Amino acid sequence: MTSIYDFEARRIDGQPAPLSEFRGKVLLIVNTASKCGFTPQFEGLEALYRKYAGQGLAVLGFPSNQFMSQDPGSNEEIGAFCTRNYGVSFPMMEKIDVNGADAAPLYKWLVKEAPGLLGSTAIKWNFTKFLVGKDGRVLKRYAPVDKPQDIAGDIERALAA
C-alpha cells in the first residue's frame, strides 16, 4: 500500500467507504471515543471541518474501544452520541481496533508512515490525529493533547500545497 487511497473503511452505518473517494482532499484522521477526557475535541474537529471542508478538508473519525473501554457503544449509539452532543457532520466510520493484531490495515499503515514519540508505532490514546496531504501521503501525526484548533495552520498549508 502506497497511499491512503489504497484502503477501504466502513461508514458508521455499515456502508463501504473506499478512501479513494477522498482523492485530492486533505484528510484529518482521528481515532475517537465517546467517554474520554478528550471527547470534547469533537467540537474542535467539527469546527475545523466546517471551516475548511469547502477548501478540500475531510475529517474522518474512527471510534475505538481499545483505551480503557471508553467507546463501548454500538456504531449506531456512537453515531447518535456524536451528532446529538457535538453536531458532528464529518464522516464517522465503524468502530475499529487501532493497535494490536486486529488493528485495521489503515492504522497499521498510518503508524508506519508517521511513528510517534521515539519511533513508537502504537497509538497511545484516543484522539491521536494524522494529517494526510492531497497526494495521499501522511504529513504529520499529532498527540491526543494537541487540540484541533492548534493544527489549523498545518491544515491551511496542506490545503494550499
Secondary structure, DSSP 8 states (H G I E B T S, - for coil): --SGGG-EEEBTTS-EEEGGGGTTSEEEEEEE-SSSTTTTHHHHHHHHHHHHGGGTEEEEEEE--TTTT---S-HHHHHHHHHHHH---S-BB-----SSTT--HHHHHHHHHS--GGG--S--STT-EEEE-TTS-EEEEE-TTS-GGGGHHHHHHHHH-
